[in-house]
Amino acid sequence: MPTLREDPVDAETASHKLLVRGAFIRQQASGIYSFLPLGKKVLNKIEAIVRDAMDSYGAIEVATSILQPRQIWDKSTRWETFGPEMFKLKDRHEREYALGPTAEEAFVDLIKDELNSYKQLPVNLYQIVDKFRDEKRPRFGINRSRDFLMKDAYTFDEDQAGLEKAYMNMWESYEYAFDKMKLDYKIVEGDTGAMGGHKSHEFIALSESGEGVILYTENSNSAYTDEKARSFISPLEEELKNIELVETTDKKTIEDVSTFLNTEAKRCAKAIDLIVQGEPVFVFIPGDRELNMAKLISYLQVPEHEIEMADDETIEKHTKAPAGYTGPIGIEDARVIVDESLTKINNLVVGANKPGYHYINANYGRDFEGEIAEDLILAKEGDQAFDGSGTYKSARGIEVGNIFQLGTKYSKALDATFLDQNGVSKYFEMGSYGIGISRSISAIVEQYHDDKGIIWPTSVAPFEVIITLIKPNDEDQAKLAEDIYKKLKARRIDVVLDDRKERPGVKFNDRDLIGIPYRITVGKDAKDSIVEYSTRAEMENKNIDANEAINLVCENIQKDLED
């Protein structure tokens, strides 16, 4: 139990600090971690909960290789479009492979020659294996690492109705698993992103340290990731005025321009100058809003790594002006995309594509045009929900699970078909379902800790009980501690005996740090069979008979695991 007294210097979150200090994990390289014995026990317990959930809801476990041949990724086109997060390698014969970041292609390739009739459907397969992603910036310990343990499952159905049923079945299995882990989570509608498909939900463990933002209203059961949420942008309608060119020397930001012209930022058009797959694209949104990159990716139907900010040379070539004066009027040989909300704001301030100048009173349709995108705006707390359910509130969290309705995207790409009842060849309707096993550890620690260390829920704790032996050389103490240990083991309790030759203070600090739920301390009253009993959550010691402590521990653990 090589615990540490100091936080790792690069740790930003409580879970990263405590998992390293508590001897659960050790970093080998950036984004690469090993699990020490305590960490492996927690990993095993979470894995067992997830496996129980999958088995209980009709999924069948398999295992595909983490080494996936390029051919199957070429068929889905994701060899090129997945992006730099994919680890790629060659064997000695120059054949190319990926270290699996996900397994849609691998599972379709697995079943395409095994399932050929509607009589074999539906099928639900899952695996629990390591995944690999070359994260640009690994951070937060095992929350965002380059290799991670993940459960992924895939369903294969005849039709959309079957897929919908499978989707809800897996939804319920996820609730079962995360409830067993005692996570506080929300289920939110998410963006399908690079996975594709037409429906997605994410299971978000609430945590202020989480990278994900969710938006919800008090009057609705619906919740969304901020990538998916849509806000209602109020139209700003008034009598159209004549467009005018005004001098705005050295005024390049929305804040500077709106202040100088004595207007509101929301009445200005913000330009986002981009290069998309090598071509210039100019996107315009209201000046008081931020671009939602996920929505833009969905609109453009291109991978994120093929979108970059335009350089000064490109901007000046197509607008005849430096950055800061880009507007939708007179752009040459480039794609212009306008968020729909701008078409309902009259008398806009826009860049004039002329150094030191802007237009005022510009109006869509009369003065400029472009492709209209329904919604490219990043929703935020305080916005009105588009569905009219009220004002958005926000929370942060860690994505621990996701479910997708993929439809026929991958079965078509890999030509995986079956014969229906009429002998007609059809593509499988697929669902994809992931749970981050190792990431769930981080999420649990973020929710269950205090200033002394981790407070594990019983279901995932490395041990359920810790027996602290104060003086290993004291015959009475050693005998009683060993007796309690054997009795608990006989009752199938996961127990550890701390009989290290360390000072009591060191042992007490360590047990607070590693967070085992139930504690029995064997000390000076051992000759009378009296021990100290406490819980990590409450940490109030009481002196009771050793057998009473054993019974109390067993009753409480049984109750914890049944809840």
C-alpha positions in Angstrom: 0.0 0.0 0.0 2.5 2.6 -1.2 0.4 5.7 -0.3 1.8 9.2 -0.7 1.4 12.3 1.5 1.8 14.9 -1.3 -0.4 15.5 -4.3 1.1 14.8 -7.7 2.3 18.1 -9.2 0.3 17.8 -12.4 -3.0 16.7 -10.8 -5.9 19.1 -11.3 -8.9 17.1 -10.0 -9.6 15.5 -6.6 -9.9 12.0 -8.2 -6.5 12.3 -9.9 -4.9 13.4 -6.7 -6.5 10.8 -4.4 -6.2 7.9 -6.7 -2.4 8.5 -7.0 -1.9 9.3 -3.3 -4.1 6.4 -2.2 -2.0 3.9 -4.2 -4.7 3.0 -6.7 -2.9 4.1 -9.9 0.6 5.2 -11.1 1.4 7.1 -14.2 3.9 5.5 -16.7 3.7 8.2 -19.3 1.4 11.1 -20.3 -2.1 9.6 -20.4 -0.9 6.1 -19.6 -1.6 4.5 -16.2 -1.0 1.3 -14.4 -3.4 0.0 -11.7 -1.9 -1.0 -8.4 -3.6 -3.8 -6.4 -6.2 -1.5 -4.7 -7.1 0.1 -8.1 -7.4 -3.3 -9.8 -9.8 -4.4 -7.2 -12.0 -1.4 -7.7 -11.7 -1.9 -11.5 -12.8 -5.5 -11.1 -15.8 -4.6 -9.0 -17.1 -2.0 -11.5 -16.5 -4.5 -14.3 -18.5 -7.1 -12.4 -21.4 -4.7 -11.9 -21.4 -3.8 -15.6 -21.1 -7.5 -16.6 -24.0 -8.4 -14.3 -26.1 -5.6 -15.9 -25.3 -6.8 -19.4 -26.0 -10.4 -18.6 -29.2 -9.6 -16.8 -30.5 -7.7 -19.7 -29.8 -10.3 -22.3 -26.4 -9.3 -23.7 -23.9 -12.0 -24.6 -20.2 -11.5 -23.9 -17.5 -11.9 -26.6 -14.1 -10.5 -27.2 -12.7 -8.9 -30.4 -9.1 -8.1 -30.9 -7.9 -4.7 -30.0 -5.7 -4.9 -33.2 -8.1 -4.0 -36.0 -7.1 -4.3 -39.7 -7.3 -1.2 -41.9 -9.6 -2.9 -44.4 -12.6 -2.8 -42.2 -12.0 0.9 -41.3 -11.6 1.7 -45.0 -15.0 0.3 -45.7 -16.6 2.7 -43.2 -14.3 5.5 -44.5 -13.3 6.1 -40.8 -9.6 5.2 -41.4 -9.2 8.7 -42.8 -12.1 10.6 -41.1 -11.7 9.3 -37.5 -8.8 11.8 -37.0 -5.4 11.8 -35.3 -6.9 10.2 -32.1 -6.6 6.8 -33.8 -3.3 4.9 -33.1 -2.1 3.4 -36.3 0.7 0.9 -36.8 2.2 -1.5 -39.4 3.3 -5.1 -39.1 6.6 -6.4 -40.6 4.8 -7.0 -43.9 3.7 -3.3 -44.0 0.0 -4.2 -43.4 -1.8 -1.5 -41.5 -3.8 -1.8 -38.3 -5.5 0.4 -35.7 -5.4 0.0 -31.9 -9.2 0.0 -31.5 -10.6 3.3 -30.3 -14.1 1.8 -30.7 -15.4 -1.4 -32.3 -18.4 -0.8 -34.6 -16.4 -2.1 -37.6 -15.0 -5.0 -35.7 -18.4 -6.2 -34.5 -20.1 -5.9 -37.9 -17.2 -7.8 -39.5 -17.6 -10.4 -36.8 -21.3 -11.1 -37.4 -21.7 -10.5 -41.1 -20.9 -14.2 -42.0 -22.5 -15.6 -38.8 -26.0 -14.0 -38.9 -27.9 -14.4 -42.1 -31.5 -14.8 -41.2 -34.2 -12.9 -39.3 -34.7 -16.1 -37.3 -31.3 -15.4 -35.6 -32.3 -11.9 -34.5 -32.3 -9.9 -32.3 -28.7 -10.3 -31.1 -27.0 -8.2 -28.4 -23.2 -8.7 -28.0 -20.8 -7.0 -25.6 -17.1 -7.0 -24.6 -15.0 -5.4 -21.9 -11.6 -4.6 -23.4 -9.0 -1.8 -23.5 -9.5 1.0 -25.9 -6.9 3.4 -27.2 -7.1 7.0 -28.3 -4.2 9.4 -28.9 -5.6 12.3 -26.9 -4.1 15.6 -27.8 -4.1 16.6 -24.2 -4.5 13.8 -21.7 -5.6 15.2 -18.3 -7.5 14.4 -15.1 -5.7 11.1 -14.6 -7.7 8.1 -15.8 -10.7 10.4 -16.7 -9.1 11.3 -20.0 -6.3 8.9 -20.7 -4.8 7.3 -23.9 -5.8 3.8 -23.0 -8.8 2.9 -20.9 -11.0 0.0 -20.1 -14.4 0.1 -21.7 -17.5 -2.0 -22.1 -19.0 -1.7 -25.6 -22.1 -3.5 -26.8 -23.8 -3.7 -30.2 -27.3 -4.8 -31.0 -28.5 -6.1 -34.4 -32.2 -6.0 -35.2 -34.5 -6.5 -38.2 -36.1 -3.0 -38.2 -36.4 0.3 -36.4 -39.0 -1.0 -34.0 -36.6 -3.7 -32.9 -33.8 -1.2 -32.5 -36.0 1.1 -30.4 -36.8 -1.9 -28.1 -33.1 -2.8 -27.8 -32.2 0.8 -27.2 -34.6 1.1 -24.2 -33.5 -2.3 -22.9 -29.9 -1.1 -22.8 -31.0 2.3 -21.3 -32.5 0.3 -18.4 -29.4 -1.8 -18.0 -27.3 1.3 -17.7 -29.6 2.7 -15.0 -29.2 -0.6 -13.2 -25.4 -0.4 -13.4 -24.9 3.2 -12.4 -27.4 2.9 -9.6 -25.3 -0.1 -8.3 -22.3 2.1 -8.4 -24.2 4.8 -6.4 -23.5 7.4 -9.0 -25.5 10.6 -9.1 -26.1 11.0 -12.8 -28.4 12.6 -15.4 -29.4 11.1 -18.7 -29.1 13.7 -21.5 -29.7 13.9 -25.2 -26.4 14.0 -26.9 -24.9 14.8 -30.3 -24.2 11.7 -32.5 -20.9 13.2 -33.7 -18.4 11.0 -35.5 -20.4 7.9 -34.5 -23.3 8.8 -36.8 -26.8 7.6 -36.5 -30.0 9.4 -35.6 -30.3 9.3 -31.8 -28.0 9.4 -28.8 -28.1 9.7 -25.1 -25.3 10.2 -22.6 -25.1 9.2 -18.9 -23.4 12.1 -17.1 -22.1 11.7 -13.6 -22.5 15.1 -12.0 -19.3 16.7 -10.9 -18.0 20.3 -10.9 -14.7 19.0 -12.3 -16.3 17.4 -15.3 -15.5 18.7 -18.8 -19.1 18.1 -20.0 -21.8 20.8 -19.6 -25.5 19.8 -19.5 -28.5 22.0 -19.8 -32.0 21.4 -18.4 -35.1 23.2 -17.3 -37.2 22.7 -14.2 -40.4 22.2 -16.2 -39.2 19.4 -18.4 -37.8 15.9 -18.0 -35.5 16.5 -21.0 -31.8 17.4 -20.6 -29.1 17.9 -23.2 -25.4 18.3 -23.5 -24.5 21.8 -24.4 -23.5 20.4 -27.8 -27.1 19.3 -28.4 -29.2 21.9 -26.6 -31.0 24.5 -28.6 -31.9 27.9 -27.4 -34.7 30.2 -28.5 -33.1 33.4 -29.9 -35.7 36.2 -29.8 -36.2 37.9 -33.2 -35.2 41.6 -33.2 -37.6 43.1 -35.6 -38.0 46.7 -36.5 -38.5 48.9 -39.5 -35.8 48.3 -42.1 -33.3 51.2 -42.4 -31.0 52.1 -45.3 -27.7 50.4 -45.2 -24.7 52.7 -44.4 -20.9 52.3 -44.5 -19.3 53.7 -41.3 -15.7 54.1 -40.3 -14.6 51.9 -37.5 -10.8 52.3 -37.5 -9.1 49.9 -35.1 -12.4 48.4 -34.0 -12.1 44.7 -34.7 -13.9 42.9 -31.9 -17.6 42.7 -31.3 -17.1 44.5 -28.0 -15.2 47.3 -29.5 -17.5 47.7 -32.5 -20.8 47.6 -30.5 -19.4 50.1 -27.9 -18.2 52.5 -30.6 -21.5 52.3 -32.5 -23.6 52.5 -29.3 -25.5 49.3 -30.0 -25.9 45.8 -28.5 -23.6 42.9 -29.3 -26.6 40.8 -30.3 -27.3 43.2 -33.1 -23.9 42.6 -34.6 -22.9 39.6 -36.8 -19.9 37.7 -35.6 -17.7 36.2 -38.3 -15.9 32.9 -37.8 -13.3 32.5 -40.6 -12.5 28.9 -41.3 -10.7 26.5 -43.7 -12.8 23.3 -44.2 -11.2 20.5 -46.1 -8.8 23.1 -47.6 -11.6 25.5 -48.7 -12.6 28.8 -47.2 -15.8 29.0 -45.2 -17.2 32.0 -43.5 -19.8 31.5 -40.7 -21.9 34.2 -39.2 -23.7 34.1 -35.9 -25.1 36.8 -33.5 -22.3 38.8 -31.9 -23.3 37.9 -28.3 -23.1 34.1 -28.9 -20.5 31.4 -29.3 -20.2 29.0 -32.2 -21.2 25.4 -31.4 -18.5 23.3 -33.1 -20.5 20.1 -32.8 -23.5 21.6 -34.6 -21.2 23.0 -37.3 -19.6 19.6 -37.8 -23.0 18.0 -38.1 -24.1 20.7 -40.6 -20.9 20.4 -42.7 -20.7 16.6 -42.4 -16.9 16.7 -42.1 -14.6 15.4 -39.3 -13.5 18.0 -36.8 -9.8 17.6 -37.6 -10.5 18.9 -41.1 -11.8 22.2 -39.8 -9.3 24.9 -38.8 -9.2 28.6 -38.4 -8.4 30.6 -41.5 -5.0 32.3 -41.8 -4.6 36.0 -42.5 -3.7 35.4 -46.1 -6.8 33.4 -46.8 -9.1 36.0 -45.1 -7.6 38.9 -47.0 -7.8 37.0 -50.3 -11.5 36.4 -50.0 -12.7 39.5 -48.1 -10.1 42.1 -49.2 -9.7 43.0 -45.6 -7.8 41.8 -42.5 -9.5 39.7 -39.8 -11.9 41.8 -37.7 -13.7 43.4 -40.7 -15.1 40.2 -42.2 -18.8 40.5 -43.2 -21.3 38.6 -45.4 -21.5 41.2 -48.1 -19.1 40.8 -51.1 -17.1 37.7 -50.0 -15.6 36.2 -53.1 -15.2 32.5 -54.1 -16.0 31.2 -50.6 -18.8 29.5 -48.8 -21.0 31.7 -46.6 -23.1 30.2 -43.9 -25.5 32.2 -41.9 -27.2 31.1 -38.6 -30.9 31.3 -39.0 -31.3 33.6 -36.1 -29.5 36.4 -38.0 -32.3 36.3 -40.7 -34.7 37.5 -37.9 -32.5 40.4 -36.6 -33.2 43.6 -38.6 -30.6 46.3 -39.1 -27.5 44.4 -38.3 -23.9 45.6 -37.9 -21.6 43.6 -40.1 -18.1 43.8 -41.3 -17.7 45.7 -44.6 -14.8 43.6 -45.9 -12.9 46.9 -46.1 -10.1 47.8 -43.7 -11.5 50.1 -40.9 -15.2 49.9 -41.9 -18.4 48.2 -41.0 -21.9 48.4 -42.4 -24.9 49.3 -40.2 -28.5 48.5 -41.0 -27.6 45.4 -43.0 -30.4 42.9 -43.6 -30.5 39.3 -44.7 -32.2 38.9 -48.1 -31.9 42.6 -49.1 -28.2 43.2 -48.5 -26.6 39.8 -48.2 -27.4 36.1 -48.6 -25.8 32.7 -47.7 -26.6 29.2 -46.7 -29.0 29.3 -43.8 -28.0 26.8 -41.0 -30.9 26.1 -38.6 -28.8 26.4 -35.4 -25.1 26.8 -34.9 -25.2 28.5 -31.6 -23.8 27.2 -28.3 -26.7 27.1 -25.8 -25.9 28.4 -22.3 -27.4 28.7 -18.8 -30.1 31.5 -18.7 -31.2 30.9 -22.3 -34.8 30.1 -23.1 -35.2 26.5 -24.2 -36.3 26.2 -27.8 -39.1 23.8 -26.8 -40.6 26.5 -24.5 -40.1 24.5 -21.3 -38.4 27.4 -19.5 -35.0 28.8 -18.7 -31.9 26.6 -19.0 -30.0 25.7 -15.9 -26.6 24.1 -16.2 -24.5 21.5 -14.4 -21.1 20.0 -15.1 -20.4 16.3 -15.3 -18.3 13.4 -16.5 -19.6 11.2 -19.4 -19.6 7.6 -18.0 -21.9 6.0 -20.6 -23.5 6.6 -24.0 -26.0 4.9 -26.2 -26.5 5.4 -29.9 -29.1 4.3 -32.5 -26.8 3.8 -35.5 -29.4 2.5 -38.0 -27.8 0.9 -41.0 -24.7 3.2 -41.3 -22.2 0.5 -40.5 -24.1 -2.5 -41.8 -24.3 -0.8 -45.2 -20.7 0.2 -45.2 -19.5 -3.3 -44.5 -22.3 -4.9 -46.5 -23.7 -6.9 -43.6 -27.1 -8.3 -44.6 -29.7 -10.9 -43.6 -32.8 -12.3 -45.2 -36.2 -11.2 -43.8 -39.4 -13.3 -43.6 -40.0 -12.7 -47.3 -36.5 -13.7 -48.4 -35.5 -10.1 -49.1 -32.0 -9.1 -48.2 -31.8 -6.2 -45.7 -29.2 -4.4 -43.7 -29.0 -4.8 -39.9 -30.4 -2.0 -37.8 -27.6 -1.4 -35.2 -27.2 0.1 -31.8 -24.0 1.0 -30.0 -23.6 1.3 -26.3 -20.5 2.2 -24.2 -19.6 2.4 -20.6 -16.2 3.8 -19.4 -15.2 1.3 -16.8 -12.0 3.0 -15.7 -13.5 6.5 -16.2 -16.3 5.5 -13.8 -13.7 5.2 -11.0 -12.8 8.8 -11.5 -16.5 9.8 -11.5 -17.2 7.9 -8.2 -14.2 9.5 -6.5 -15.2 13.0 -7.6 -18.6 12.4 -5.9 -17.4 10.5 -2.8 -14.4 12.2 -1.1 -13.6 14.7 1.6 -10.5 16.5 2.8 -9.0 13.3 4.2 -9.5 11.0 1.2 -11.9 8.8 -0.7 -15.2 7.5 0.7 -16.0 4.5 -1.5 -19.6 3.2 -1.8 -19.6 -0.4 -0.5 -20.4 -1.9 -4.0 -17.2 -0.7 -5.5 -14.8 -0.4 -2.6 -11.5 -2.2 -2.9 -12.4 -3.9 0.5 -15.6 -3.7 2.4 -13.9 -3.8 5.8 -10.4 -2.9 7.1 -9.1 -4.2 10.4 -6.5 -2.0 11.9 -4.1 -3.8 14.3 -2.5 -1.2 16.6 0.3 -3.3 18.0 1.2 -6.4 15.8 3.6 -7.6 18.5 0.9 -7.7 21.2 -0.3 -11.3 21.4 -3.9 -10.4 22.5 -4.3 -7.8 19.8 -2.8 -10.0 17.1 -5.0 -13.0 18.1 -8.2 -11.0 18.2 -7.5 -9.3 14.9 -6.8 -12.6 13.2 -9.9 -14.1 14.7 -12.1 -11.3 13.4 -10.5 -11.5 10.0 -11.2 -15.3 9.7 -14.8 -14.9 10.8 -15.4 -12.1 8.3 -13.8 -14.2 5.5 -16.0 -17.1 6.5 -19.0 -14.9 6.0 -17.7 -13.9 2.5 -16.9 -10.4 3.5 -14.1 -8.7 1.5 -11.8 -7.7 4.3 -8.2 -6.6 4.7 -6.1 -6.7 7.9 -3.6 -3.9 8.3 -0.9 -5.5 10.5 2.0 -3.4 9.2 4.7 -2.4 11.6 3.8 1.3 11.3 2.7 3.9 13.8 -1.0 4.0 14.5 -1.3 7.5 13.1 0.1 6.3 9.7 -2.4 3.5 9.6 -5.3 5.8 10.5 -4.3 8.3 7.8 -3.9 5.6 5.2 -7.3 4.1 5.9 -9.0 7.5 5.7 -7.2 8.1 2.4 -8.1 4.8 0.7 -11.6 5.0 1.9 -12.7 1.5 2.9 -16.3 1.8 4.2 -16.2 -0.1 7.5 -13.4 -0.1 10.0 -12.6 -2.2 13.0 -9.7 -1.2 15.2 -8.1 -3.7 17.5 -6.2 -2.0 20.3 -5.6 -1.9 24.1 -9.0 -3.5 25.0 -8.3 -6.7 22.9 -7.9 -8.8 26.0 -11.6 -8.1 26.8 -12.6 -8.7 23.2 -13.5 -5.0 22.8 -12.8 -3.2 19.5 -13.5 0.2 18.0 -16.1 0.3 15.2 -16.6 3.1 12.8 -17.6 3.9 9.2 -15.6 6.0 6.7 -18.6 8.1 6.0 -19.2 9.1 9.6 -15.9 8.4 11.3 -17.4 8.2 14.8 -15.8 5.5 16.9 -17.7 3.4 19.3 -16.4 0.6 21.6 -18.3 -2.7 21.1 -17.8 -6.4 21.5 -15.8 -8.0 18.6 -18.6 -10.4 17.7 -21.1 -7.5 17.8 -18.8 -5.6 15.4 -18.7 -8.6 13.1 -22.5 -8.9 13.0 -23.0 -5.1 12.6 -20.6 -5.0 9.7 -22.2 -7.9 7.9 -25.7 -6.5 8.4 -24.7 -3.1 7.0 -22.8 -4.5 4.0 -25.8 -6.7 3.1 -28.1 -3.6 3.4 -25.7 -1.5 1.2 -25.5 -4.1 -1.5 -29.3 -4.6 -1.6 -30.1 -0.9 -1.9 
